[in-house]
Amino acid sequence: MVSPSIWEKESFYAPADIVIAGSGFVGLWCAYYLRRAEPGRSVMIVDRGVIPTGASTRNAGFACFGSLTELIADSRQMGEGRMLELVEMRYRGLKRIRKTFSGKEIGYKSYGGFELIAGSDPMDMNAVRSSIDWLNRQLKKITKEQKTFRLQDDKIAGFGFAGISHLIENRTEGQLHPGKLCLALLRLVQSMGVTVLSNTEVLRYERTPDKLLLHTNHAFTLSANKLLICTNAFARQLLPQLDVEPARGQVLVTSPIAKLPFKGTFHYDQGFYYFRDLGDRVLLGGARNKAPEAEHTDEMVVTGQIQAELERMLRDVILPGRDYAIEHRWSGIMGMGKEKQPILQQVEEGIYCAVRMSGMGVALAPVMGERAAAMME
Ligand SMILES: Cc1cc2nc3c(=O)[nH]c(=O)nc-3n(C[C@H](O)[C@H](O)[C@H](O)COP(=O)(O)OP(=O)(O)OC[C@H]3O[C@@H](n4cnc5c(N)ncnc54)[C@H](O)[C@@H]3O)c2cc1C
């Protein structure tokens, strides 16, 4: 291993007030709010990947806060109050993203989002209508919209989907380019004076009487007054006591399709499947529920079983009768737990964490950053 020079020790590796482990969306928004709250303090962010390599640059780019059936299921499971609290955080996060970056910078498109209800789904028309009315009343305070969700069954034929009985629209949903958002955030925090080190893994931390020592995969050790762990799905490496489990999400992207009949973000089967237009291509991800054991992993590969299921979904439901090829496939790792609420806490003196973003961390991350900065004051 290359030992650091005195110059490097006094600049790149200089002691910091706060070191953040993980430069995904959460780590980056935390760095942003920490510097904004106190521009004089030194903040360093380190990531073990050459670029952030977890979920933030590998997701589907939905700027969403939950589909109708997903929110109803959440309300049943966690209670109405906690479901609305999560929606409020996500909605506020999305607004923050749009206030901070121009649409062009992050590829933001306000095409709206839709949920597809399969013909085989037992939900009947009356049940769908009363669920929409109920949720719209609950969400009015958050979105300020009379009708956040609307039944739009007349659009099904135009979109060309097969086997779908209902389509529910949410015009406040959008889509963005996760890679561009990550890069824009990285540039923003660097312009604010945050030191960013890539290819640097925090292997463990050690407390000395006056500081924290962070042992890395290199010959240098970093030192800080406080450590903020934003490693999401990988959090148990440093904090084995946390309820955070890895969940792999697999994605594919088609070749360009002439006259693709839809634009927007689409949810299916309580969010287990999701697809969107990517210009004239289709990005489709999900199907984790078809192999929950196998997908409970942090191994960043794609598998034949899930990819075949995604291809079936494309062929039978999304693009029936169309010609296309699959041109890209990848996976990313989400951080899940028994609850959907993220974990934001002080773990012990000087050690904090903001992890477990489940499947909607794009929206949650800005609020996590804001709250983490307030917690660390
Ligand atoms: C396929 C897929 C599709 C998704 N689609 C959407 C979507 O459309 N909309 C949405 O809102 N959300 C989506 N998500 C979820 C969203 O991407 C995540 O919730 C969010 O990116 C989590 O951000 P994060 O910063 O907490 O974690 P991550 O982005 O995973 O960042 C954690 C970082 O920690 C680093 N790291 C790990 N261990 C260490 C260590 N010891 N030392 C230093 N660095 C370390 C990793 O390299 C990584 O860069 C999707 C996720 C996946 C996988």
PDBQT file of the ligand as one rigid body, heavy atoms in Angstrom, charges set to zero:
ROOT
HETATM    1  C1  LIG A 401     -33.251  -1.107  -9.267  1.00  0.00    +0.000 C 
HETATM    2  C2  LIG A 401     -33.683  -0.014  -8.343  1.00  0.00    +0.000 A 
HETATM    3  C3  LIG A 401     -34.701   0.852  -8.723  1.00  0.00    +0.000 A 
HETATM    4  C4  LIG A 401     -35.079   1.894  -7.882  1.00  0.00    +0.000 A 
HETATM    5  N1  LIG A 401     -35.970   2.815  -8.343  1.00  0.00    +0.000 NA
HETATM    6  C5  LIG A 401     -36.243   3.909  -7.598  1.00  0.00    +0.000 A 
HETATM    7  C6  LIG A 401     -37.044   4.948  -8.105  1.00  0.00    +0.000 A 
HETATM    8  O1  LIG A 401     -37.455   4.911  -9.261  1.00  0.00    +0.000 OA
HETATM    9  N2  LIG A 401     -37.329   6.002  -7.304  1.00  0.00    +0.000 N 
HETATM   10  C7  LIG A 401     -36.863   6.063  -6.019  1.00  0.00    +0.000 A 
HETATM   11  O2  LIG A 401     -37.197   7.017  -5.292  1.00  0.00    +0.000 OA
HETATM   12  N3  LIG A 401     -36.051   5.128  -5.520  1.00  0.00    +0.000 NA
HETATM   13  C8  LIG A 401     -35.720   4.059  -6.283  1.00  0.00    +0.000 A 
HETATM   14  N4  LIG A 401     -34.885   3.093  -5.795  1.00  0.00    +0.000 N 
HETATM   15  C9  LIG A 401     -34.366   3.266  -4.435  1.00  0.00    +0.000 C 
HETATM   16  C10 LIG A 401     -33.325   4.368  -4.367  1.00  0.00    +0.000 C 
HETATM   17  O3  LIG A 401     -32.411   4.244  -5.435  1.00  0.00    +0.000 OA
HETATM   18  C11 LIG A 401     -32.602   4.270  -3.020  1.00  0.00    +0.000 C 
HETATM   19  O4  LIG A 401     -33.547   4.314  -1.968  1.00  0.00    +0.000 OA
HETATM   20  C12 LIG A 401     -31.602   5.407  -2.816  1.00  0.00    +0.000 C 
HETATM   21  O5  LIG A 401     -30.770   5.550  -3.937  1.00  0.00    +0.000 OA
HETATM   22  C13 LIG A 401     -30.774   5.126  -1.574  1.00  0.00    +0.000 C 
HETATM   23  O6  LIG A 401     -29.770   6.113  -1.482  1.00  0.00    +0.000 OA
HETATM   24  P1  LIG A 401     -28.628   5.948  -0.386  1.00  0.00    +0.000 P 
HETATM   25  O7  LIG A 401     -27.743   7.090  -0.527  1.00  0.00    +0.000 OA
HETATM   26  O8  LIG A 401     -29.267   5.704   0.948  1.00  0.00    +0.000 OA
HETATM   27  O9  LIG A 401     -27.919   4.577  -0.747  1.00  0.00    +0.000 OA
HETATM   28  P2  LIG A 401     -26.906   4.175  -1.923  1.00  0.00    +0.000 P 
HETATM   29  O10 LIG A 401     -27.179   4.917  -3.148  1.00  0.00    +0.000 OA
HETATM   30  O11 LIG A 401     -26.927   2.693  -1.991  1.00  0.00    +0.000 OA
HETATM   31  O12 LIG A 401     -25.503   4.684  -1.380  1.00  0.00    +0.000 OA
HETATM   32  C14 LIG A 401     -24.780   3.991  -0.408  1.00  0.00    +0.000 C 
HETATM   33  C15 LIG A 401     -23.318   4.170  -0.762  1.00  0.00    +0.000 C 
HETATM   34  O13 LIG A 401     -22.513   3.669   0.315  1.00  0.00    +0.000 OA
HETATM   35  C16 LIG A 401     -21.301   3.171  -0.254  1.00  0.00    +0.000 C 
HETATM   36  N5  LIG A 401     -20.692   2.317   0.762  1.00  0.00    +0.000 N 
HETATM   37  C17 LIG A 401     -21.142   1.142   1.235  1.00  0.00    +0.000 A 
HETATM   38  N6  LIG A 401     -20.364   0.705   2.223  1.00  0.00    +0.000 NA
HETATM   39  C18 LIG A 401     -19.380   1.621   2.391  1.00  0.00    +0.000 A 
HETATM   40  C19 LIG A 401     -18.265   1.738   3.282  1.00  0.00    +0.000 A 
HETATM   41  N7  LIG A 401     -18.029   0.834   4.223  1.00  0.00    +0.000 N 
HETATM   42  N8  LIG A 401     -17.458   2.815   3.157  1.00  0.00    +0.000 NA
HETATM   43  C20 LIG A 401     -17.686   3.773   2.211  1.00  0.00    +0.000 A 
HETATM   44  N9  LIG A 401     -18.737   3.694   1.352  1.00  0.00    +0.000 NA
HETATM   45  C21 LIG A 401     -19.574   2.645   1.451  1.00  0.00    +0.000 A 
HETATM   46  C22 LIG A 401     -21.769   2.471  -1.521  1.00  0.00    +0.000 C 
HETATM   47  O14 LIG A 401     -20.712   2.356  -2.458  1.00  0.00    +0.000 OA
HETATM   48  C23 LIG A 401     -22.879   3.406  -2.006  1.00  0.00    +0.000 C 
HETATM   49  O15 LIG A 401     -22.420   4.331  -2.984  1.00  0.00    +0.000 OA
HETATM   50  C24 LIG A 401     -34.488   2.037  -6.595  1.00  0.00    +0.000 A 
HETATM   51  C25 LIG A 401     -33.478   1.163  -6.206  1.00  0.00    +0.000 A 
HETATM   52  C26 LIG A 401     -33.057   0.156  -7.075  1.00  0.00    +0.000 A 
HETATM   53  C27 LIG A 401     -31.953  -0.769  -6.641  1.00  0.00    +0.000 C 
ENDROOT
TORSDOF 0
